[in-house]
Amino acid sequence: MSLSMHRDLSNDNNKVQMDNGKYVRYTPEQVEALERVYSECPKPSSLRRQQLIRECPILSNIEPKQIKVWFQNRRCREKQRKEASRLQSVNRKLTAMNKLLMEENDRLQKQVSHLVYENGYMKQQLHTGSATTTDNNSCESVVMSGQHQQQQNPTPQHPQRDANNPAGLLAIAEETLAEFLSKATGTAVDWVQMIGMKPGPDSIGIVAVSRNCSGVAARACGLVSLEPTKIAEILKDRPSWFRDCRCLDVLSVIPTGNGGTIELIYMQTFAPTTLAAARDFWTLRYTTSLEDGSLVVCERSLTSSTGGPTGPPTSNFIRAEMLPSGFLIRPCDGGGSIIHIVDHVDLDVWSVPEVLRPLYESSKILAQKMTIAALRHIRQIAQETSGEIQYGGGRQPAVLRTFSQRLCRGFNDAVNGFADDGWSLLGSDGVEDVTIMINSSPGKFLGSQYNTSMFPSFGGGVLCAKASMLLQNVPPALLVRFLREHRSEWADYGVDTYSAACLKASPYAVPSARPGGFPSSQVILPLAHTVEHEEFLEVVRLEGHAFTPEDVALTRDMYLLQLCSGIDENAVGACAQLVFAPIDESFADDAPLLPSGFRVIPLDPKTATCQPSADGPGASRTLDLASALEVGPGSNRSAADGDANNYNLRSVLTIAFQFTFENHLRDNVASMARHYVRSVVGSVQRVAMAIAPSRLNSNMGPNSLPGSPEALTLARWICRSYRIHTGGELLRADSQAGESLLKQLWHHSDAILCCSLKTNASPVFTFANQAGLDMLETTLVALQDIMLDKILDEAGRKILCSEFSKIMEQGFAYLPAGICVSSMGRPASYEQAVAWKVLNDDEENHCLAFVFTNWCFV
């Protein structure tokens, strides 16, 4: 919007154009009085305008219609002002993004030139080598020469530097700065953009991962509406945004002559599963400013090759290496900053069981856990600071963010069970599938997620039951979303009641062995979500229901604070997680939390080395990790050993549940926890079988279904037979041909199913549309294992039997409202059902079809 337009708008504050084309001018006092009312009520009613004229003598000479027009113009000017401000903000973002993209284009051109040069050099070396000699040693020399040219980030060797010499540390810092800048803005690493990360004024930014370099690396650049110093302050506080950071200790701070600082840092991180040791880092962090005003914070590990002081001794950790990493922050014209983030680490993959190595070899997982997480965190704070995000419930964003951090940290503590936190291993029952650990000295970390009110005064502690397993062909996001939305499929109300008892002062009682406990339903109450909706914080109300009068006293509503993340199926390398902790009705800001939950991490199919079972798709979906825990380079196998055409999605599921206990009930609680986790594992396996797409029949999914000639023919038979028998149309008349017919049948809101029509065997289902699969909670492949009589209740079976002869004679029958049962055992009600014979082109019986209208789970 031009400056002249702004002047015109401001001049219009004291005049109103009437219908006759004349302007009514207002005095400054009249405008001030009207502005006061506008600030309280931008759109006053007719009565309010008349009251305003009566209460303000200076407005008594103005007609109510003139007052109405003034408020209309005032609202219009306010709307135009906001739109102008928004457009200016978008313009600034686009200008900065254009600058960023031009720089990225220059970097890519340099990378192309570098690759062209290397390609020419390799061709020349190979040609020279083949022309001069065929000696094996010579050939090996040529190949090694090429590999030397392709090495992405060679680590220079340095003599041991004096730990007490600031000049030696500054030399390391300057080398780290140069190597970091060559990765952030240069071609030191071959970056490949991640799928789905498209640049734009409102996007997360440009995200890329490394290819053919030592370790794993990720890079991101984007726009943030914060000043550089504020961004640096936020990102240097790594425990506030890096969920895997257990602790970060700055052991020494040394100022430099150029106004920067050198810090010696020891950091411990959590292990993502129960099957591998955690990592720690000993690093030098250098903060300085560049000549162009940019702020740089870079960091690298101090090792024998780099020189520098020796870090703290490792205990229960494996020392990982951070190669030159950090962030470059440049101020933008008009406010805000452009930020480049680089994370580059070597996690010592050979110390990890072979089946887990993809977790430590994946740059995509590193990008999601660190690089993208950092960028999202500062963008979240920027929007909270500007007031763009409004949360309900009267809680400040910082308080809600603290709840999320406490839930994650408590779950990580449970999964890792560090001895210095007081955890110790409890003896097993002879089966090693579930690990039980206890902590009888929670005072070491009462300041974080625990609270003294959790523990009985006469002695007790915290018990954790945990397990890890390998899942086959189950997308992590899909599994976690199912566990979140269908808690009753795996949770036990009696165990939830026991968990909630830790918030009460009453004595504890171990839940009885009553199967399933009491029935309950859940209501999810949203609290907050991050900018891109990749993480949700919510309160879950568990509503207890009693079947008998004696159960009424034991059933009550319970509340869980729940954090769900990673349920976007398009996020490459994202970890899906569901963590929850019981809370009481008061839900204070310092409420004690004892988190439990699930974590599912994808294994990159390109690097996974565990092959599927030969027993078929059903047997291979859930595998025991114990048989694959082979450590060391000698156990490595090539990923190419398997069939490349097989659907090969694997993920690692980690489950951890925490309970409080009294000392005299410790063994009882341990037995309950062990059996409960085994029950949950069995439920998850059953859910995985139901929702997993088949390896061998993945081509039958909804996306490729319209391309199947058999499916097209069946859809035509179903609709034609329905029209012949009932005289009505199953689908709209405008889609009675080809793929449009099948697509509409597939996406029909009512459940449509077909089953075999055999007199000598129980009918089994052969086809269902998407709504039918949802109602039965199954897949197209598993559908063939479900029999018709198993989904109908007793009343439904009797009605079908009585109407069966009518269906065979007349071709169809209407069935009254009733209840059917899904493959997971959940009842679903429907208002009406229609059954009819499906005839083929020769007018012969092909199958029996059903449509269940307006169905829903009870």
N, C-alpha and C positions, 0 to 999 in steps of 0.2 A: 504494500500500500504506500502511495507517495506521500511526501510531507505536506503537499498542498491539500490532500484529502484529509489529513489529520487536522489541519487548520480549519477546514470547512466544518468538520465534525465538532470541533471545540466551539466554533462560533454559533453553531446551532443549539448550544446549551440554553441560550436565553431567548429563543424565538420558536414559534410553532406555526406551521402553515395550515390554514383553515381551508374548507372546501371552496370558498370564494376566491382563493388565490392570494389572500392577504396574509401577512405575518403579524402575529401578536408577540410583542416584545415583553420580556420579563425583566424585572429589576434584579440586581444581585441578591437582595434579601429574599425575593420570591423563589429564585433558583435554589438558594441555600435551604429554604424550608422544604421544597419539593425533593431535594437530594436526600434530606434526612429521612423523609418518608420512604423514598426509593430504597435506601439502604436497609430498611426494616421489611418492606414489602414491595418488591419490584412490580407486582401486578395487583394493585388494590381494586377492590370491588366498587360498584357504584355507590353503595352506602358509605364505604370508607372514604371515597373522594368527596362526597357531600359533607361528611363529618370533618374532613380536612379543611374545607372552605369555612365551615362554622368555627373551628378551633383556631384558625390562623387569620387574623383580621387583614393581613397584608395580601391575602388571596381572595378577599371578598368581592373584588371587582372582576374576577375571572369566572367564566362560565364552566360548569362541570364538563361539558364536551371538550373545552380547551384543555382542561386538566387531563382528560383521558388521552387526547392526542399527544400531550407532552410525555406521558408515561410510555406510550407506544414508541415514540421516537427515541426515548431514553433507552428502552430495551433494545431497539435496533442498533443504536450506537454502541451499546455494550457488547452485543453479539459481533458487530464488525470489528471492534477493538480486539476481542479475543481471537477472532479469526486471523486478523493481521498479525497478532503476536505468534499464533501457531504457525503461520506461513513463514514468518521470519525465522522461527526456530527450525523448521524443516529445511529452509534454505541454508542455514548455517551447517546443519548436519550433512546436507547433500554436498556443500562445498568442501567440508572436511573429508567426507567419504570419497569424493572425486580425487582429492589430493592423495588420499591413502591408496586408492586404486591405481593412480598414475605411478606412485612409488612401487607398488606391487608389480605393475607391468614392467617397469624398468628392471626390477630384480629378476623377474622371469626371463627377460631378454638376456640379461647377463648369464643366467643359468643355462639358457639355450646355447649361447656362444661358448660357454665353458664345456658343455657336453659335446658340441660339434668339434671343438679342439681336441678333447680327449678321444673322440671317435677316430679322428684323423690320425692322432698319435698311435692309437692301437693298431690301425690298419697298416701304418708305416712299419711299426715294430714287427708285426706278424709277417709282413712281406719280406722285410730284411732277414728275419730269422729263418723263413722257409727257403730263401735264396742262398744263404750262406752255409747252412748246415742242417742236418736232420738229427743231430745228436740229441738224445733225451735231455741231457743237462742243459743244452742251449735252449731247447723248447721250454723247459721249466723256467729258465731265466727270463724268457720273453713273457710268459704268463705271469710270473711274479712281478715283473716290471709293470705290466698292465694293472695288476691288482694294487700295486703301490700308488699308481696314478689315481685309481678309483677310491682309495681310502679316504673317507669323508672327514674324519676329525682326528688325526693322529695326535697323540698326547706327547708333547715335548718332554724330554728327559732333562731334569735339572739336578744339580748337586744339592745336598742337604743344606737348607738355609737355617740360619740362627733363629731359634724361636724367640729370642729376646731382642732381635734386631728389627725395628720398624721398617727400615729401608728394604730388607728382604721381603717382608710381608707386602709392602707397597709394590714391589716388583711383581709378586704373584698377583696382586690385585689388578695391576695394569694389564698383565697378560690375560687375566680372566675377562676384563672389560673388552679387550680387542677381540677375543674369541667369541664372546657373547654377541657383540655387535655384528660380527661376520655371519652369525646364525640368524639374528633378528632381522637384519636388513640386507644381508649379502647372500652368497651362494655356498657357504661352508657346509650346508646340509641340503640334500635333495628333498625338498618339501613337496608333498602331494596333498591337494585339498581334500578335506573330508566330504563325503557325500551328504547332501542336505544342508550344508553351511553356505547359504547364499548371502552375499553382502547387500546391505541396504541401510537406510537411515534408522530403522527400528530393529535390525537384526542383531544377533549376538556378536557378529563380526566375521572375519575371515579366519577359518581354522584349518590348519594343515598338520599332517603327520609325516614322520621321517620315512625314508626308504634307503636301504643299503647303507646304514651307518651303525657304528658300535652303540650298544645300548638301545634305548627307546627314547624318542623325542617327539615333542608336539609344540606347535607354534600358533599363536592367535594374535590378531590385531583388530582393534575396534575403537569406537568413540564412546567416551564417558563424560557426562556433564559434571565433572568434579575437577578441582584444581590439582596439579601434579603433586604437590606436597601432601594433600589429603589422600590421594590414591596410594602414594608410597607408604604413608602411615598405616593404611588399611591392609595393604598386601604384605607388609613386613610382619604384621601380626598373624602369622600363618595358622595358629590353632583356631582362630575365629572363622576361617573359611575352608581350611583343608581338613576334612572330616577324619582322615586317617592319621592326623598328627596327634601323637600322645602327649608330647611335651617338647618345648623348644627353650633351651637355656642359652642366653648370651653370656659366655664366660669371660669375655674381654672386649673392651671397646677402645680403639686407638684412633685418635684424630690424625688426619693427614694434612700436609702443608697446603693443599689446594682446596681446603674447606670441606673435604669429604670425611668419611669415617670408615674404618675397617673393624669388623666384628668377627670374633671367633665363636662359632655356634655349634652346639651339640643338640641334635634332634632325634627323637625316637618316633617311629610310626607303628601303627597297629598292623597286624597281619589280617588279610581279608577273610581267611578261613581258619579252621582249626587244624589244618593239615600241613602248615608250613610255618617256619619261624618268622618273627617280625624283623624289620630292618631298622638300622639307625644310620645317621650321617654325622660326619665331622667336617664342617665346612668353614670357609672364609667368605664373608659377605662384605661387599664393597659398595658404598653409596657415594655418588659424586654427581657433579653437573658438567655438561658438555658446553662447548663454546656457543652453540646455538640456543642455549637456554633449556635444553632438555635435561630431564632428571633420569639417572640410571641407577638401578640397584641390581648388581650382578653377584653371582655366588658360584662356588665350586668346592669340591672336596679337597682336603689336604691329605695327600698320600706321600709315599716314599718317592714317587716320581716327580711330584710337584715341589716337594720340599715343604718346609714349615714345621710348626710344632706338632707333636703327636697328640692325638685326641684321647678322651677317656677310654678306659678298657671296656671291651664289649662283654656283657653278661646277658645271656639268653637272647641276644640279638645277633643278626648277621650284618656286618658292616657293608653297606651299599655305597656306591660312588655317584656323586652328583657332578656331571660334567658341566662346563660353563653354561649357566642358565641365568634367568633374571627377567627384568622388565625395563623397558625404555618408555618414558612418558614425555610427550611433547605438548606444550600448551597450544591451543587453537585460538585463532582470532575470534573475538566475541565471547570467549569463555569456553570451558571444557577442555578436554585433552584427547590426544590420540595415543593409544597405548599398544605396545608390542610386548608379548609375553612369550618366553621360551622356557620350556622344561625339558631337560635332557639328563637321564639317569641310567645307570647300569645296576640292575638289581640282583646280580649274581645268580643268574638263572640256573646254573648247574647245581646249586645247593637245594633245588626244589624238586619234589617228586615229579616224574616225567609228565604225568597226566595234568599237572597244574602249571606246567611251564608256559602255556599260552597266556596265562594271566600276567606273567612277568616279561613276556616278549611282545606284548601288544602295545603299540603306540596309541591306538584308539582308546584303550582303557586308561592310559596315562592322560590323554587329552581330556577325557570326561572327568576323571578324578581330580586333576590339578589345574590344567590350563583353562578349560572352559569353566570350571568351578570358580576360579579366581575372577574371571571376567564377569561371570554372572553375579558374583557377590558384590563387586563394586558398582555394577549397574543397578542392583537391587537397592543398595544404600543411596545411590544418586537419586533414584526415583522416590525413595522414602523421604530424603532430605528436601526435595522439591515439592513434596505434597501430592505427587501423582498417585500414590497408593494410599488408600484409606481402608483401615481394618475396623471391623466391628468388635463389639464386646468390650470396648473401653480399654483395650490393652495396647501398649505402645509396641511398634514394630521390633524394637530391640528386645523387649521381653519375650515376644513370640519367637524371635530368632534364637534366644537363649534356650527356650524349651526344646527347639529342634536340635541344638547342639548337645544338650544334656541327654536327650534320647539316644542320639548316635553314639556319644561317648560311653554311655552306660552299656549299650549293646556291644560296642567294641571291647570294653573291659571284660564283659562276660565271655565273648568269643576267645579272647587271648588268655585270660586268667594268669596275669603276671604274678610271680611269687612275691615281688616287692610290694604288691598291693595287698598281700595277705592270703592269696589263693593257694590252696593245696589240693592234691588229687585224692579222691576217695576211692577205696577199693571197688572193683567191679563185681558183677554177679557171674562172671565166667564168660560173658559175651561182650565183645569189645565194640559193639556198634554205637553205644551211647557213653559219653564221658561225663562223669559226675565230679564237680569240684565244689569245695566249700570255702568260705571266708568267715572265720570267726573273729577277725580283728578289723571290722569295717571302719574303725576310727581313723585309719590312714587316709581315707578318702571321703569322709563325711561331708567335706566342703563341696563335693561335686554333685553326684546324683543321689547320694544316700542321705538319710536323715536319722537322727537318734530315735525318733518316734517309731521307726520300723522295727526296732529290736527290743525284745522283752528284757525287763530289768534283771531277771534271774538267769540270763545267759542264753545265747543263741547266735545266729549269724545268717549269712546268705548262702544258698545252695544254687548251683547252676548245672543244668543238664543240657548237653549240646551234642550235635552230630553234624556230619557233612556227608553229602552224597552227590553223585554225578547223575544229571538228568540228560536224557537223549530226546532230541526233536521237540523240545518244549521251549518256546520263546519266553525269556525271563519276564518281560513286561506282561504277557498274557497270564502267566502263572500268578504273579503277584497281584494283578488286578482281580483275578478270581478269588484268591485268598482274602483280599480286602472286602470284596462285595458279598462273599458267601462264607462268612465266619462259621456259621452253624455246620458247615460241611467238615470242619476239622477240629473246632474248639469244643471243650467240655465245660458246661456251665458250673459243675461242681469245682473244677480246678480254678475257674475264674473267680468263684466265690472265695476260695482259699487265698488266692493272690490278693484279692481286695481286703482280706482280713488284716494284712500287714499295716493298713492305715488305721486300724482300730486298736483300742486299748484292751479289748476283751481277749480272753484266752483263745489260743489257736485250736483248730480241729482239723485233722487230716481228712480230706474228702473220702467218702465211702466208695466202694467199688460198683455203685449203682450205674449201669450202662448209660452213658450219655448224660448223666446228671439230670437236671430239670431243663425243660425246653426253654429257649430264649430266642428273642429276635433282636436285631440291632438297628439303631437309627444313627446315621452319620451326620454330625453337625460340623460344618466347615468353620475353621478358625482363620486360616491364612493360607496363601499360596505364593510361590515365587513368581517373578515377572513372566516367565515363559511356561508356567504351570508344570514344571518338571518335578515339583515337590509340593506336597499338601500336608498341612498341619490341621488336625481335626480332633474333635471329641466324639467318641463312640458311646452311645448309651445302650447298654444291654438290658433289655426288658425281660425280667423273669416272669414265668407263668407257672402256676401250680395246678396239678390235676386233682389233688385230694386236699381236704381241709388241713390235714397235718403238715402239708408242705408249704402252706401259706407263710408261716413264720420264717421259713428258710429261704424263700424267694423274695428278692428285692431288686430294684434297678441298680446297676453298677455302671461305672464310668471308666473309660480308658482314654488317655491322651495318646494319639496315634500319629505317626509320621509315615507317609507313603511317598516313594520317589522312584523314578525310572520306569514309569508305566507307559511311556511313549515308545511304541514299537519301531518308530523310524529313527530313534537315536542310536547311532552306531557305537558299539562298545560300552553302552551305559549299563551300570549296575542297578538292578531293581531291588527294592528293599521295603519291607513292612515292619516297623518297630512300634511297640505299644507298651504302655505302663499304666497300671491302675491308679486312679486319682479319686478323691472324695468330692462331694458336692461343692465344697467351698472353692476348690481349685485356686489356691493362692499362688502368687508369683514364685514363692519359694517352696512349692509343694514337693514332697519327696517323690522320687521316681525310681522304679526298679524295672528297667526295660527288658523286654523279651521280643522275639520276632524271627523274621526270615530275611535272608539275603541271597540273591541269585545273581551270579556273575557269568556272563557269556564267555565261552572259550572260542577263540577265533578258529573257524573250521579250516582255514588254510594252514594253521600251525598245530592243530590238535593232533595227537599221535595215538590216541586210544581208539581202536576199531570197534564198530558195532558188533553185537552178538550175532551169531549165526542162527539163533533160534527164532528169528523173525522179528518184525517190527515191535510186537508187543513186549517181547522179552528184553529188547535192547533199549527201551526207553529209560529205564532206571538201572544204573549199574553200581556195584559195590566198589568203592574207591580202594579198599584195602588191597585188592589184587593188583592194582596198578601203581602202587607206591614204590617205584624203583628209582633210587637216587643215584646220580653219577652219569658221566658222559657215556659210559659203556652201554647203558640201557637205552640209548636214543634210537628211535626208529623213524624212518622217513614217513611223512604224511602222505606220500604218493603211493604207499603200499595198498591203501584201500581203493575202492572203486570211486573214481572222481564223479560219477554220475549220481551217487547216492546222496540223499539229503542228509547232511552231516552236522546238524546244529547241536552243540553240547553246551552245558552250563553246569556250574558248581553251586549247589544249594547248601547253605549253612543255616542251621536251626539252633537257637539258644533260648532257653526259658529259665528265669530266675525266680526263686521262692525264698521267703524267710522261714526260719525254723527255730524251735526251742531245742535246747541241747538234749532233753530226754526224748524228743520225737525225731531226732535227726535221721535215724535209719528208716523210720516210717516215711518221712518226707522224701528221702532219697529213693525209696522203692516206688513211691507214687510218681515222682518226677521221671524216673527211668521208664516206667510203663507208659506214662503220658507222652513222652517224646517219641517212643516207639509207635504209639497209636497215631500221633501226628504224622510221622514219617509214612505210615501205611496210608493215611488219608491223602497225603500229598502225592504218593505214588498212584493212587486210584484217580485223583484229579488229573494228574499228568497223562494217564492213559486215555482219559476222556477228552481232553482238550488238545492233545498233541496231533498235528497233522502227520499222516503216515509217510514214512520214507518211500515206500514202494508205490504208494498211490497218491503222491502229492499232486499229481496232475489232475485230480478230480476236485480240486478246490473250486470255490465260487468264481474266481477270476477266469479259470480256463473252462468252466463247465459249459458255457454256451457254445464252445467249439466242438463238443462231442456230438457226433451224429446220432448215437443211441439216445442221448439225453434229449435232443431236439425231437426225436420221434416219440419218446415217452411223454414229453410235455404235450405234444399234439394229441396223442391218444387220451391223456387224462382230461384235457379240456373238451375234446369232442364227445367223449363218453358222458361227461357231466351234462353237456348240453342235450344229448340224446335222451338221457334218462330223466332228468329233472325239468327240462324245458327252459332252464335259466343259463346264465353265463357265469362261469367261474372267474374269468378275467374280463378286462375291458374289451369292447368289441374292436377297438382300433389297434390291437396288438395281437391279432390272431394269425400271425405267420412268423416263421423263421426264429432268429435269435431273440427278437423282441418278446415273443411269446414265452420262451424259456426264462429270459431275464425277469419278466414280470411274475412268472410263477415262482422263481427262486426268491424274489424279494417281497412276496405277498406277506401281509402282516399276520394272516392266520396260518396255523400250522397245517401243512399238507403232507401226508405220508402215504406211502404205498407199501403193501405187504404181499407176500406170495399167497397164491390161492390154490392150496393143496388139501385134498380131503384126507390124506393118510399121514399128515404131519402138521405140527403146530405152525401157524403162519409166522414168518419172520419178515422184518422190514427190509425193503430193498432200495427205497428212495425216500428222501425227505427234503423239503426246501429249508432255507436258513431258519425260519421260525420254528419248523419242526425239529431241527437239530437243537435249537436253543431250548425248546420245551423238554426234549429228552436229555439235554445236557450231554451230547455225544458228538461224534464226527461221522462223516459219510462212510468211513471204513468200519468203525466200531458199530455203526447202525445195524450191520448185517448179523450181529450177535444178539440182537434184542428181539424177543418174541412178543407178539401182539398181546397175548394173555398176561404177560408180566407187567405191562404198563397200565392195565385197567384194574380198578378196584373190584370188589366182589359184586357190587351193584352194576357196574359197567359191563362185567362179563356176562351177567345174567341177561341184561337188556340186549346185548349183542347176540347172544345165543337165541333169544326169542325172535329177534328180527332177522336172523341170518337167512332163513328160508324166503322171507319177503325180499331180501336183497337179491337172492339168486333168481327169483321169479320176475320181480318188477324192475330189477336193475339198480335200485337204490332204496335207502331208508333214512329217515330223520331220527336222530338219537337225542334224548333230552340232556339237559345240563348234568355234569358229573365231575368226577375227579379221576385224573390219571397220575401215574408216578413216573418220575424221570429215572434215568439209569443211575443217578446218584441217590435215589431214594426220596427225592423231594416231591411232595404232592403239588399238582397244578390243577386249577379249576378251569372249566370252559363252559360257555353259555349254551352252546349247541354243537352237535357234530352231525356230519352228513357222511354216509358210507355209500359207495357206488362201485359197480363193476367197471373195470377198464377194459375196453375191447380193442383188439389190434385191427389192422387193415382188412383182415379176413373175417371180421366180426366174431372172433373167438375170444374167450376169456383170457386175459393176460395177467391181471392182478386185481387186488382190491385196494381202493383209495379211500382215504379219510381226510376230512377237513375239520379242524377243531377251531371254532370261532371265539374270538375275544378271550383267549386263555391267559392265565397269569399264575405265578407261584403263590401258594397259600402261605 
